[in-house]
């Protein structure tokens, strides 16, 4: 199976036709092969500790899209490590991310700071098992749901 990355042109087309939702959308966060997600709140992380952060944006993926998240390199360069998951076809909501500070000093992420890049992939066919899990329609930081 081959996944195709969506370009900025395809992302904009899908936003217009409603097969992709990124809200609030900021044109300056769109780049050639993805979209920069922003922090939904300010977070300070002491060295050797982790915190959860949520995205400002709510995303909604159609049944033929999946997303991968990548930590922006500017955060990695100061020792931030993130636990990142696949965004499944059919997912709707804000995303919760675990950030760990492996650096020597306190790290501060301010609300609206770009901290992740979301890359979108077109699946070879529509998924028959779209996301219907516990985190559907998440808002803000969502702790582990059992």
TORSETOR-846601 format. One record per residue: x, z, y of N, C-alpha, C in turn. Coordinates in Angstrom, 1 decimal. Each point is the difference from the previous one (the first is absolute). Example, Ala and Ser with C-alpha at 12.3 -4.5 7.8 and 13.67 -1.06 7.14 Angstrom:
BEGIN
<atom n_c1="13.2" n_c3="7.8" n_c2="-5.7" ca_c1="-0.9" ca_c3="0.0" ca_c2="1.2" c_c1="0.9" c_c3="0.0" c_c2="1.2"/>
<atom n_c1="-0.4" n_c3="-0.7" n_c2="1.1" ca_c1="0.9" ca_c3="0.0" ca_c2="1.1" c_c1="-0.8" c_c3="0.8" c_c2="1.1"/>
***
This chain:
BEGIN
<atom n_c1="0.8" n_c3="0.0" n_c2="-1.2" ca_c1="-0.8" ca_c3="0.0" ca_c2="1.2" c_c1="0.9" c_c3="0.0" c_c2="1.2"/>
<atom n_c1="-0.4" n_c3="-0.8" n_c2="1.0" ca_c1="0.8" ca_c3="-0.1" ca_c2="1.2" c_c1="-0.8" c_c3="0.6" c_c2="1.2"/>
<atom n_c1="0.5" n_c3="0.9" n_c2="0.8" ca_c1="-0.6" ca_c3="0.5" ca_c2="1.2" c_c1="0.5" c_c3="-0.8" c_c2="1.2"/>
<atom n_c1="-0.9" n_c3="-0.3" n_c2="0.9" ca_c1="0.4" ca_c3="-0.7" ca_c2="1.2" c_c1="-0.1" c_c3="1.0" c_c2="1.2"/>
<atom n_c1="1.0" n_c3="0.1" n_c2="0.8" ca_c1="0.0" ca_c3="0.9" ca_c2="1.2" c_c1="-0.8" c_c3="-0.7" c_c2="1.1"/>
<atom n_c1="-0.8" n_c3="0.7" n_c2="0.7" ca_c1="-0.8" ca_c3="-0.5" ca_c2="1.1" c_c1="0.9" c_c3="-0.1" c_c2="1.2"/>
<atom n_c1="-0.1" n_c3="-1.1" n_c2="0.7" ca_c1="0.7" ca_c3="-0.2" ca_c2="1.3" c_c1="-0.9" c_c3="0.6" c_c2="1.1"/>
<atom n_c1="0.6" n_c3="0.1" n_c2="1.2" ca_c1="-0.8" ca_c3="0.5" ca_c2="1.1" c_c1="-1.2" c_c3="-0.9" c_c2="0.3"/>
<atom n_c1="0.2" n_c3="-1.3" n_c2="-0.3" ca_c1="-1.1" ca_c3="-1.0" ca_c2="0.2" c_c1="-1.2" c_c3="0.3" c_c2="-0.9"/>
<atom n_c1="0.4" n_c3="0.2" n_c2="-1.3" ca_c1="-1.1" ca_c3="0.3" ca_c2="-1.0" c_c1="-0.6" c_c3="1.4" c_c2="0.2"/>
<atom n_c1="0.8" n_c3="1.0" n_c2="0.5" ca_c1="-0.6" ca_c3="1.3" ca_c2="0.3" c_c1="-1.0" c_c3="-0.1" c_c2="1.1"/>
<atom n_c1="0.3" n_c3="-0.8" n_c2="1.0" ca_c1="-0.9" ca_c3="-0.1" ca_c2="1.2" c_c1="-1.3" c_c3="-0.8" c_c2="-0.5"/>
<atom n_c1="0.2" n_c3="-1.0" n_c2="-0.9" ca_c1="-1.2" ca_c3="-0.7" ca_c2="-0.5" c_c1="-0.9" c_c3="0.9" c_c2="-0.8"/>
<atom n_c1="0.6" n_c3="0.8" n_c2="-0.8" ca_c1="-0.8" ca_c3="0.9" ca_c2="-0.8" c_c1="-0.7" c_c3="1.1" c_c2="0.8"/>
<atom n_c1="0.7" n_c3="0.5" n_c2="1.1" ca_c1="-0.6" ca_c3="0.9" ca_c2="0.9" c_c1="-1.3" c_c3="-0.6" c_c2="0.6"/>
<atom n_c1="0.1" n_c3="-1.2" n_c2="0.4" ca_c1="-1.1" ca_c3="-0.7" ca_c2="0.7" c_c1="-1.1" c_c3="-0.2" c_c2="-1.0"/>
<atom n_c1="0.3" n_c3="-0.4" n_c2="-1.3" ca_c1="-1.1" ca_c3="-0.3" ca_c2="-0.9" c_c1="-0.5" c_c3="1.3" c_c2="-0.7"/>
<atom n_c1="0.6" n_c3="1.1" n_c2="0.2" ca_c1="-0.5" ca_c3="1.3" ca_c2="-0.5" c_c1="0.5" c_c3="0.3" c_c2="-1.4"/>
<atom n_c1="0.8" n_c3="-0.8" n_c2="-0.6" ca_c1="0.5" ca_c3="0.3" ca_c2="-1.4" c_c1="1.2" c_c3="1.0" c_c2="0.0"/>
<atom n_c1="0.4" n_c3="0.4" n_c2="1.2" ca_c1="1.0" ca_c3="1.0" ca_c2="0.3" c_c1="-0.4" c_c3="0.8" c_c2="1.2"/>
<atom n_c1="0.1" n_c3="1.3" n_c2="0.0" ca_c1="-0.3" ca_c3="0.8" ca_c2="1.2" c_c1="1.2" c_c3="0.9" c_c2="0.2"/>
<atom n_c1="0.4" n_c3="0.0" n_c2="1.3" ca_c1="1.1" ca_c3="0.9" ca_c2="0.5" c_c1="-0.6" c_c3="0.5" c_c2="1.3"/>
<atom n_c1="-0.4" n_c3="1.3" n_c2="0.0" ca_c1="-0.6" ca_c3="0.6" ca_c2="1.2" c_c1="0.5" c_c3="1.3" c_c2="0.4"/>
<atom n_c1="0.5" n_c3="0.3" n_c2="1.2" ca_c1="0.1" ca_c3="-1.0" ca_c2="1.1" c_c1="1.2" c_c3="-1.0" c_c2="-0.2"/>
<atom n_c1="-0.3" n_c3="-1.2" n_c2="0.3" ca_c1="1.0" ca_c3="-1.0" ca_c2="-0.1" c_c1="0.7" c_c3="-0.2" c_c2="1.3"/>
<atom n_c1="1.4" n_c3="-0.1" n_c2="-0.1" ca_c1="0.8" ca_c3="-0.2" ca_c2="1.2" c_c1="0.9" c_c3="-1.2" c_c2="-0.2"/>
<atom n_c1="-0.2" n_c3="-1.0" n_c2="0.7" ca_c1="0.7" ca_c3="-1.3" ca_c2="-0.1" c_c1="1.5" c_c3="0.2" c_c2="0.0"/>
<atom n_c1="0.5" n_c3="1.0" n_c2="0.7" ca_c1="1.5" ca_c3="0.3" ca_c2="0.1" c_c1="0.5" c_c3="0.5" c_c2="-1.4"/>
<atom n_c1="-0.8" n_c3="0.5" n_c2="-0.8" ca_c1="0.4" ca_c3="0.6" ca_c2="-1.3" c_c1="0.1" c_c3="-1.1" c_c2="-1.1"/>
<atom n_c1="-0.6" n_c3="-1.2" n_c2="0.3" ca_c1="0.1" ca_c3="-1.1" ca_c2="-1.0" c_c1="1.3" c_c3="-0.7" c_c2="0.1"/>
<atom n_c1="0.6" n_c3="-0.2" n_c2="-1.2" ca_c1="1.3" ca_c3="-0.7" ca_c2="0.0" c_c1="-0.1" c_c3="-1.1" c_c2="-1.0"/>
<atom n_c1="1.0" n_c3="-0.8" n_c2="-0.2" ca_c1="-0.1" ca_c3="-1.2" ca_c2="-0.8" c_c1="-0.4" c_c3="0.1" c_c2="-1.4"/>
<atom n_c1="0.2" n_c3="1.2" n_c2="-0.7" ca_c1="-0.3" ca_c3="0.2" ca_c2="-1.4" c_c1="-0.7" c_c3="1.3" c_c2="-0.2"/>
<atom n_c1="-0.7" n_c3="0.5" n_c2="1.0" ca_c1="-0.7" ca_c3="1.3" ca_c2="-0.2" c_c1="-0.5" c_c3="0.6" c_c2="1.3"/>
<atom n_c1="-0.3" n_c3="1.3" n_c2="-0.2" ca_c1="-0.6" ca_c3="0.7" ca_c2="1.2" c_c1="0.6" c_c3="1.4" c_c2="0.0"/>
<atom n_c1="0.4" n_c3="0.4" n_c2="1.2" ca_c1="0.6" ca_c3="1.4" ca_c2="0.1" c_c1="-1.1" c_c3="1.0" c_c2="0.2"/>
<atom n_c1="-0.1" n_c3="1.0" n_c2="-0.9" ca_c1="-1.0" ca_c3="1.0" ca_c2="0.1" c_c1="0.6" c_c3="1.2" c_c2="0.8"/>
<atom n_c1="-0.9" n_c3="0.6" n_c2="0.7" ca_c1="0.4" ca_c3="1.1" ca_c2="1.0" c_c1="-0.5" c_c3="1.3" c_c2="-0.5"/>
<atom n_c1="0.7" n_c3="1.1" n_c2="0.4" ca_c1="-0.4" ca_c3="1.3" ca_c2="-0.4" c_c1="-1.3" c_c3="0.4" c_c2="0.7"/>
<atom n_c1="-0.8" n_c3="0.7" n_c2="-0.8" ca_c1="-1.3" ca_c3="0.5" ca_c2="0.5" c_c1="0.1" c_c3="1.3" c_c2="0.7"/>
<atom n_c1="1.1" n_c3="0.7" n_c2="-0.1" ca_c1="0.2" ca_c3="1.2" ca_c2="0.7" c_c1="1.5" c_c3="0.3" c_c2="0.1"/>
<atom n_c1="0.4" n_c3="1.0" n_c2="0.8" ca_c1="1.4" ca_c3="0.4" ca_c2="0.1" c_c1="0.3" c_c3="0.9" c_c2="-1.1"/>
<atom n_c1="1.2" n_c3="-0.1" n_c2="-0.5" ca_c1="0.5" ca_c3="0.7" ca_c2="-1.2" c_c1="1.5" c_c3="0.4" c_c2="0.3"/>
<atom n_c1="0.4" n_c3="1.3" n_c2="-0.2" ca_c1="1.4" ca_c3="0.4" ca_c2="0.0" c_c1="0.4" c_c3="0.4" c_c2="-1.4"/>
<atom n_c1="1.1" n_c3="-0.5" n_c2="-0.4" ca_c1="0.5" ca_c3="0.3" ca_c2="-1.3" c_c1="1.4" c_c3="0.6" c_c2="0.0"/>
<atom n_c1="0.1" n_c3="1.3" n_c2="-0.3" ca_c1="1.4" ca_c3="0.6" ca_c2="0.0" c_c1="0.8" c_c3="-0.6" c_c2="-1.2"/>
<atom n_c1="1.3" n_c3="0.1" n_c2="0.1" ca_c1="0.9" ca_c3="-0.5" ca_c2="-1.1" c_c1="-0.4" c_c3="0.6" c_c2="-1.3"/>
<atom n_c1="0.0" n_c3="-0.8" n_c2="-1.1" ca_c1="-0.3" ca_c3="0.5" ca_c2="-1.3" c_c1="-1.4" c_c3="0.3" c_c2="-0.3"/>
<atom n_c1="-0.9" n_c3="-0.4" n_c2="0.9" ca_c1="-1.5" ca_c3="0.2" ca_c2="-0.2" c_c1="-0.7" c_c3="-1.3" c_c2="0.0"/>
<atom n_c1="-1.3" n_c3="0.1" n_c2="-0.5" ca_c1="-0.8" ca_c3="-1.2" ca_c2="0.1" c_c1="-1.3" c_c3="0.3" c_c2="0.7"/>
<atom n_c1="-0.6" n_c3="-1.0" n_c2="0.6" ca_c1="-1.3" ca_c3="0.1" ca_c2="0.6" c_c1="-0.8" c_c3="-1.2" c_c2="-0.4"/>
<atom n_c1="-1.3" n_c3="0.2" n_c2="0.1" ca_c1="-0.9" ca_c3="-1.2" ca_c2="-0.2" c_c1="-0.4" c_c3="-0.5" c_c2="1.4"/>
<atom n_c1="-0.1" n_c3="-1.3" n_c2="0.1" ca_c1="-0.4" ca_c3="-0.7" ca_c2="1.2" c_c1="-1.0" c_c3="-1.1" c_c2="-0.4"/>
<atom n_c1="-0.9" n_c3="-0.2" n_c2="1.0" ca_c1="-1.0" ca_c3="-1.1" ca_c2="-0.3" c_c1="0.2" c_c3="-1.1" c_c2="1.0"/>
<atom n_c1="-0.5" n_c3="-1.2" n_c2="-0.4" ca_c1="0.1" ca_c3="-1.1" ca_c2="0.9" c_c1="-1.1" c_c3="0.1" c_c2="1.1"/>
<atom n_c1="0.3" n_c3="-0.5" n_c2="1.1" ca_c1="-1.1" ca_c3="-0.1" ca_c2="1.1" c_c1="-1.0" c_c3="-1.1" c_c2="-0.5"/>
<atom n_c1="0.5" n_c3="-1.0" n_c2="-0.6" ca_c1="-0.9" ca_c3="-1.1" ca_c2="-0.4" c_c1="-0.8" c_c3="0.3" c_c2="-1.3"/>
<atom n_c1="-1.2" n_c3="-0.5" n_c2="0.0" ca_c1="-0.8" ca_c3="-0.1" ca_c2="-1.2" c_c1="0.2" c_c3="-1.4" c_c2="-0.5"/>
<atom n_c1="0.3" n_c3="-0.2" n_c2="-1.3" ca_c1="0.1" ca_c3="-1.3" ca_c2="-0.5" c_c1="-1.1" c_c3="-0.2" c_c2="-1.1"/>
<atom n_c1="-0.4" n_c3="-1.2" n_c2="-0.1" ca_c1="-1.0" ca_c3="-0.4" ca_c2="-1.0" c_c1="0.5" c_c3="-1.3" c_c2="-0.6"/>
<atom n_c1="0.3" n_c3="0.0" n_c2="-1.3" ca_c1="0.6" ca_c3="-1.2" ca_c2="-0.7" c_c1="-1.1" c_c3="-0.6" c_c2="-0.8"/>
<atom n_c1="-0.1" n_c3="-1.3" n_c2="0.0" ca_c1="-0.9" ca_c3="-0.8" ca_c2="-0.8" c_c1="0.4" c_c3="0.1" c_c2="-1.5"/>
<atom n_c1="-0.8" n_c3="-0.6" n_c2="-0.9" ca_c1="0.3" ca_c3="0.1" ca_c2="-1.4" c_c1="1.1" c_c3="-1.0" c_c2="-0.5"/>
<atom n_c1="0.5" n_c3="-0.8" n_c2="1.0" ca_c1="1.1" ca_c3="-0.9" ca_c2="-0.4" c_c1="1.3" c_c3="0.4" c_c2="0.7"/>
<atom n_c1="0.1" n_c3="1.2" n_c2="0.6" ca_c1="1.2" ca_c3="0.5" ca_c2="0.8" c_c1="0.5" c_c3="1.3" c_c2="-0.6"/>
<atom n_c1="1.3" n_c3="0.2" n_c2="0.0" ca_c1="0.6" ca_c3="1.3" ca_c2="-0.2" c_c1="1.0" c_c3="0.2" c_c2="1.1"/>
<atom n_c1="0.4" n_c3="1.2" n_c2="0.2" ca_c1="1.0" ca_c3="0.3" ca_c2="1.1" c_c1="1.1" c_c3="0.9" c_c2="-0.6"/>
<atom n_c1="1.2" n_c3="-0.2" n_c2="0.6" ca_c1="1.1" ca_c3="0.9" ca_c2="-0.3" c_c1="0.4" c_c3="0.5" c_c2="1.4"/>
<atom n_c1="0.5" n_c3="1.2" n_c2="0.0" ca_c1="0.5" ca_c3="0.7" ca_c2="1.2" c_c1="1.5" c_c3="0.2" c_c2="-0.1"/>
<atom n_c1="0.6" n_c3="-0.2" n_c2="1.1" ca_c1="1.5" ca_c3="0.2" ca_c2="0.1" c_c1="0.2" c_c3="0.9" c_c2="1.2"/>
<atom n_c1="0.9" n_c3="1.0" n_c2="-0.2" ca_c1="0.4" ca_c3="0.8" ca_c2="1.1" c_c1="0.8" c_c3="-0.8" c_c2="1.0"/>
<atom n_c1="-0.3" n_c3="0.2" n_c2="1.3" ca_c1="0.8" ca_c3="-0.8" ca_c2="1.0" c_c1="1.5" c_c3="0.5" c_c2="-0.1"/>
<atom n_c1="0.9" n_c3="-0.9" n_c2="0.1" ca_c1="1.4" ca_c3="0.3" ca_c2="-0.2" c_c1="0.5" c_c3="1.0" c_c2="1.0"/>
<atom n_c1="-0.6" n_c3="0.1" n_c2="1.2" ca_c1="0.5" ca_c3="0.9" ca_c2="1.0" c_c1="-0.2" c_c3="1.5" c_c2="-0.4"/>
<atom n_c1="-1.0" n_c3="0.2" n_c2="-0.9" ca_c1="-0.3" ca_c3="1.4" ca_c2="-0.5" c_c1="1.0" c_c3="0.3" c_c2="-1.1"/>
<atom n_c1="0.2" n_c3="-1.0" n_c2="-0.9" ca_c1="1.0" ca_c3="0.1" ca_c2="-1.1" c_c1="1.4" c_c3="0.3" c_c2="0.5"/>
<atom n_c1="0.3" n_c3="-0.5" n_c2="1.2" ca_c1="1.4" ca_c3="0.2" ca_c2="0.5" c_c1="0.2" c_c3="1.4" c_c2="0.5"/>
<atom n_c1="-1.0" n_c3="0.8" n_c2="0.2" ca_c1="0.2" ca_c3="1.4" ca_c2="0.4" c_c1="-0.4" c_c3="0.9" c_c2="-1.2"/>
<atom n_c1="-0.1" n_c3="-0.5" n_c2="-1.2" ca_c1="-0.2" ca_c3="0.8" ca_c2="-1.2" c_c1="-1.4" c_c3="0.2" c_c2="-0.4"/>
<atom n_c1="-0.9" n_c3="-0.7" n_c2="0.5" ca_c1="-1.4" ca_c3="0.1" ca_c2="-0.5" c_c1="-0.2" c_c3="-0.8" c_c2="-1.2"/>
<atom n_c1="-0.6" n_c3="0.6" n_c2="-1.1" ca_c1="-0.4" ca_c3="-0.7" ca_c2="-1.2" c_c1="-1.5" c_c3="0.1" c_c2="-0.2"/>
<atom n_c1="-0.6" n_c3="-1.0" n_c2="-0.4" ca_c1="-1.5" ca_c3="0.0" ca_c2="-0.2" c_c1="-0.4" c_c3="-0.3" c_c2="-1.4"/>
<atom n_c1="-1.1" n_c3="0.6" n_c2="-0.4" ca_c1="-0.6" ca_c3="-0.3" ca_c2="-1.3" c_c1="-1.1" c_c3="-1.0" c_c2="0.3"/>
<atom n_c1="0.2" n_c3="-1.3" n_c2="-0.4" ca_c1="-0.9" ca_c3="-1.0" ca_c2="0.3" c_c1="-0.7" c_c3="-0.6" c_c2="-1.2"/>
<atom n_c1="-1.3" n_c3="-0.4" n_c2="0.1" ca_c1="-0.7" ca_c3="-0.5" ca_c2="-1.1" c_c1="-0.6" c_c3="-1.4" c_c2="0.3"/>
<atom n_c1="-0.4" n_c3="-0.7" n_c2="-1.0" ca_c1="-0.7" ca_c3="-1.2" ca_c2="0.1" c_c1="-1.4" c_c3="0.2" c_c2="0.7"/>
<atom n_c1="-0.4" n_c3="-0.8" n_c2="0.8" ca_c1="-1.3" ca_c3="0.0" ca_c2="0.6" c_c1="-0.8" c_c3="-1.0" c_c2="-0.9"/>
<atom n_c1="-1.0" n_c3="0.6" n_c2="-0.8" ca_c1="-0.7" ca_c3="-0.8" ca_c2="-0.9" c_c1="-1.0" c_c3="-0.9" c_c2="0.6"/>
<atom n_c1="-0.4" n_c3="-1.1" n_c2="-0.7" ca_c1="-1.1" ca_c3="-0.9" ca_c2="0.5" c_c1="-1.2" c_c3="0.9" c_c2="0.1"/>
<atom n_c1="-0.8" n_c3="-0.2" n_c2="1.1" ca_c1="-1.2" ca_c3="0.7" ca_c2="0.2" c_c1="0.1" c_c3="1.4" c_c2="0.7"/>
<atom n_c1="1.3" n_c3="0.4" n_c2="0.2" ca_c1="0.2" ca_c3="1.3" ca_c2="0.7" c_c1="-0.6" c_c3="-0.1" c_c2="1.4"/>
<atom n_c1="-0.6" n_c3="1.2" n_c2="0.5" ca_c1="-0.4" ca_c3="0.1" ca_c2="1.3" c_c1="0.4" c_c3="1.4" c_c2="0.5"/>
<atom n_c1="0.6" n_c3="0.1" n_c2="1.2" ca_c1="0.3" ca_c3="1.3" ca_c2="0.6" c_c1="1.3" c_c3="0.1" c_c2="0.6"/>
<atom n_c1="0.3" n_c3="1.2" n_c2="0.6" ca_c1="1.3" ca_c3="0.3" ca_c2="0.5" c_c1="0.9" c_c3="0.3" c_c2="-1.2"/>
<atom n_c1="1.3" n_c3="-0.1" n_c2="0.2" ca_c1="1.0" ca_c3="0.2" ca_c2="-1.1" c_c1="0.7" c_c3="1.3" c_c2="0.3"/>
<atom n_c1="0.2" n_c3="0.8" n_c2="-1.0" ca_c1="0.8" ca_c3="1.2" ca_c2="0.1" c_c1="1.3" c_c3="-0.2" c_c2="-0.7"/>
<atom n_c1="1.1" n_c3="0.4" n_c2="0.7" ca_c1="1.4" ca_c3="-0.3" ca_c2="-0.4" c_c1="0.7" c_c3="1.3" c_c2="0.0"/>
<atom n_c1="0.8" n_c3="0.2" n_c2="-1.0" ca_c1="0.9" ca_c3="1.2" ca_c2="-0.1" c_c1="1.4" c_c3="-0.4" c_c2="0.5"/>
<atom n_c1="0.4" n_c3="0.8" n_c2="1.0" ca_c1="1.3" ca_c3="-0.3" ca_c2="0.7" c_c1="0.9" c_c3="1.2" c_c2="-0.3"/>
<atom n_c1="1.3" n_c3="-0.3" n_c2="-0.4" ca_c1="1.0" ca_c3="1.1" ca_c2="-0.3" c_c1="1.1" c_c3="-0.2" c_c2="0.9"/>
<atom n_c1="0.5" n_c3="1.1" n_c2="0.6" ca_c1="1.1" ca_c3="-0.1" ca_c2="0.9" c_c1="1.3" c_c3="0.4" c_c2="-0.7"/>
<atom n_c1="0.8" n_c3="-1.0" n_c2="-0.4" ca_c1="1.3" ca_c3="0.3" ca_c2="-0.6" c_c1="1.1" c_c3="0.0" c_c2="1.0"/>
<atom n_c1="-0.3" n_c3="-0.1" n_c2="1.3" ca_c1="1.0" ca_c3="0.1" ca_c2="1.0" c_c1="0.4" c_c3="1.4" c_c2="0.4"/>
<atom n_c1="0.9" n_c3="0.1" n_c2="1.0" ca_c1="0.5" ca_c3="1.3" ca_c2="0.4" c_c1="-0.8" c_c3="0.6" c_c2="1.1"/>
<atom n_c1="-0.7" n_c3="-0.7" n_c2="0.7" ca_c1="-0.8" ca_c3="0.6" ca_c2="1.1" c_c1="-1.5" c_c3="-0.2" c_c2="-0.2"/>
<atom n_c1="-0.7" n_c3="0.7" n_c2="0.9" ca_c1="-1.5" ca_c3="-0.1" ca_c2="-0.1" c_c1="-0.4" c_c3="-1.5" c_c2="0.4"/>
<atom n_c1="-1.0" n_c3="-0.5" n_c2="-0.6" ca_c1="-0.5" ca_c3="-1.3" ca_c2="0.3" c_c1="-1.4" c_c3="0.1" c_c2="0.6"/>
<atom n_c1="-0.2" n_c3="-0.7" n_c2="1.1" ca_c1="-1.4" ca_c3="0.0" ca_c2="0.6" c_c1="-0.5" c_c3="-1.4" c_c2="0.0"/>
<atom n_c1="-1.2" n_c3="-0.1" n_c2="-0.5" ca_c1="-0.8" ca_c3="-1.3" ca_c2="0.0" c_c1="-1.2" c_c3="0.3" c_c2="0.9"/>
<atom n_c1="-0.1" n_c3="-0.8" n_c2="1.1" ca_c1="-1.0" ca_c3="0.1" ca_c2="0.9" c_c1="-1.2" c_c3="-0.8" c_c2="-0.3"/>
<atom n_c1="-1.2" n_c3="0.4" n_c2="0.4" ca_c1="-1.2" ca_c3="-0.7" ca_c2="-0.2" c_c1="0.2" c_c3="-1.4" c_c2="0.6"/>
<atom n_c1="-0.5" n_c3="-1.0" n_c2="-0.7" ca_c1="0.2" ca_c3="-1.4" ca_c2="0.4" c_c1="1.3" c_c3="-0.7" c_c2="-0.3"/>
<atom n_c1="1.0" n_c3="0.8" n_c2="-0.4" ca_c1="1.3" ca_c3="-0.6" ca_c2="-0.4" c_c1="-0.2" c_c3="-0.9" c_c2="-1.2"/>
<atom n_c1="0.7" n_c3="-1.1" n_c2="0.0" ca_c1="0.0" ca_c3="-0.9" ca_c2="-1.1" c_c1="1.0" c_c3="0.7" c_c2="-1.1"/>
<atom n_c1="-0.5" n_c3="0.1" n_c2="-1.2" ca_c1="0.8" ca_c3="0.7" ca_c2="-1.0" c_c1="0.0" c_c3="-0.8" c_c2="-1.3"/>
<atom n_c1="-0.9" n_c3="-0.8" n_c2="-0.3" ca_c1="-0.1" ca_c3="-0.8" ca_c2="-1.2" c_c1="-0.3" c_c3="-1.5" c_c2="0.3"/>
<atom n_c1="0.5" n_c3="-0.8" n_c2="-0.9" ca_c1="-0.4" ca_c3="-1.4" ca_c2="0.0" c_c1="-0.9" c_c3="-0.3" c_c2="-1.2"/>
<atom n_c1="-1.2" n_c3="-0.5" n_c2="0.2" ca_c1="-0.8" ca_c3="-0.4" ca_c2="-1.1" c_c1="0.1" c_c3="-1.5" c_c2="-0.2"/>
<atom n_c1="0.4" n_c3="-0.4" n_c2="-1.2" ca_c1="0.1" ca_c3="-1.3" ca_c2="-0.4" c_c1="-1.2" c_c3="-0.3" c_c2="-0.9"/>
<atom n_c1="-0.6" n_c3="-1.1" n_c2="0.2" ca_c1="-1.3" ca_c3="-0.4" ca_c2="-0.7" c_c1="0.3" c_c3="-1.1" c_c2="-1.0"/>
<atom n_c1="-0.5" n_c3="0.1" n_c2="-1.2" ca_c1="0.2" ca_c3="-1.0" ca_c2="-1.0" c_c1="-1.3" c_c3="-0.6" c_c2="-0.5"/>
<atom n_c1="-0.1" n_c3="-1.3" n_c2="0.0" ca_c1="-1.2" ca_c3="-0.7" ca_c2="-0.6" c_c1="0.2" c_c3="0.0" c_c2="-1.5"/>
<atom n_c1="-1.0" n_c3="0.5" n_c2="-0.7" ca_c1="0.1" ca_c3="0.0" ca_c2="-1.5" c_c1="-0.3" c_c3="-1.4" c_c2="-0.5"/>
<atom n_c1="0.4" n_c3="-0.3" n_c2="-1.2" ca_c1="-0.2" ca_c3="-1.3" ca_c2="-0.6" c_c1="-1.5" c_c3="-0.3" c_c2="-0.3"/>
<atom n_c1="-0.7" n_c3="1.1" n_c2="-0.1" ca_c1="-1.5" ca_c3="-0.1" ca_c2="-0.1" c_c1="-0.6" c_c3="1.3" c_c2="0.5"/>
<atom n_c1="-1.3" n_c3="-0.1" n_c2="0.2" ca_c1="-0.7" ca_c3="1.3" ca_c2="0.5" c_c1="0.1" c_c3="1.0" c_c2="-1.1"/>
<atom n_c1="0.2" n_c3="1.3" n_c2="0.4" ca_c1="0.1" ca_c3="1.1" ca_c2="-1.0" c_c1="-1.4" c_c3="0.3" c_c2="-0.5"/>
<atom n_c1="-0.1" n_c3="0.3" n_c2="-1.3" ca_c1="-1.3" ca_c3="0.4" ca_c2="-0.5" c_c1="-0.1" c_c3="1.5" c_c2="0.0"/>
<atom n_c1="1.1" n_c3="0.7" n_c2="0.2" ca_c1="0.0" ca_c3="1.5" ca_c2="0.1" c_c1="0.5" c_c3="0.4" c_c2="1.4"/>
<atom n_c1="-0.9" n_c3="-0.1" n_c2="1.0" ca_c1="0.4" ca_c3="0.4" ca_c2="1.3" c_c1="0.0" c_c3="1.5" c_c2="0.1"/>
<atom n_c1="0.7" n_c3="0.5" n_c2="1.0" ca_c1="0.2" ca_c3="1.4" ca_c2="0.2" c_c1="-1.4" c_c3="0.7" c_c2="0.2"/>
<atom n_c1="-0.2" n_c3="1.1" n_c2="-0.8" ca_c1="-1.2" ca_c3="0.8" ca_c2="0.2" c_c1="0.4" c_c3="1.5" c_c2="-0.2"/>
<atom n_c1="1.2" n_c3="0.3" n_c2="0.3" ca_c1="0.6" ca_c3="1.3" ca_c2="-0.3" c_c1="-0.4" c_c3="1.1" c_c2="1.0"/>
<atom n_c1="0.6" n_c3="1.1" n_c2="-0.2" ca_c1="-0.3" ca_c3="1.3" ca_c2="0.8" c_c1="0.4" c_c3="-0.1" c_c2="1.4"/>
<atom n_c1="0.8" n_c3="-1.0" n_c2="0.4" ca_c1="0.5" ca_c3="-0.1" ca_c2="1.4" c_c1="-0.7" c_c3="-1.1" c_c2="0.8"/>
<atom n_c1="-1.0" n_c3="-0.6" n_c2="-0.6" ca_c1="-0.8" ca_c3="-1.0" ca_c2="0.7" c_c1="-0.6" c_c3="0.6" c_c2="1.3"/>
<atom n_c1="0.1" n_c3="-0.7" n_c2="1.1" ca_c1="-0.6" ca_c3="0.4" ca_c2="1.3" c_c1="0.7" c_c3="1.3" c_c2="0.5"/>
<atom n_c1="1.3" n_c3="0.2" n_c2="-0.3" ca_c1="0.8" ca_c3="1.1" ca_c2="0.5" c_c1="0.1" c_c3="0.0" c_c2="1.5"/>
<atom n_c1="0.0" n_c3="1.2" n_c2="0.6" ca_c1="0.1" ca_c3="0.1" ca_c2="1.4" c_c1="1.1" c_c3="1.1" c_c2="0.3"/>
<atom n_c1="1.0" n_c3="-0.3" n_c2="0.8" ca_c1="1.0" ca_c3="1.0" ca_c2="0.3" c_c1="0.8" c_c3="0.3" c_c2="-1.3"/>
<atom n_c1="0.7" n_c3="1.1" n_c2="0.1" ca_c1="0.8" ca_c3="0.4" ca_c2="-1.2" c_c1="-0.9" c_c3="0.5" c_c2="-1.1"/>
<atom n_c1="0.2" n_c3="-0.5" n_c2="-1.1" ca_c1="-0.8" ca_c3="0.4" ca_c2="-1.2" c_c1="1.0" c_c3="0.6" c_c2="-1.0"/>
<atom n_c1="-0.2" n_c3="1.3" n_c2="-0.3" ca_c1="0.8" ca_c3="0.6" ca_c2="-1.1" c_c1="-0.4" c_c3="-0.6" c_c2="-1.3"/>
<atom n_c1="0.8" n_c3="0.4" n_c2="-1.0" ca_c1="-0.3" ca_c3="-0.5" ca_c2="-1.4" c_c1="-1.4" c_c3="0.4" c_c2="-0.4"/>
<atom n_c1="-0.7" n_c3="-0.9" n_c2="-0.6" ca_c1="-1.3" ca_c3="0.2" ca_c2="-0.5" c_c1="0.0" c_c3="0.0" c_c2="-1.5"/>
<atom n_c1="-0.4" n_c3="1.0" n_c2="-0.6" ca_c1="0.0" ca_c3="0.1" ca_c2="-1.5" c_c1="-1.3" c_c3="-0.5" c_c2="-0.6"/>
***
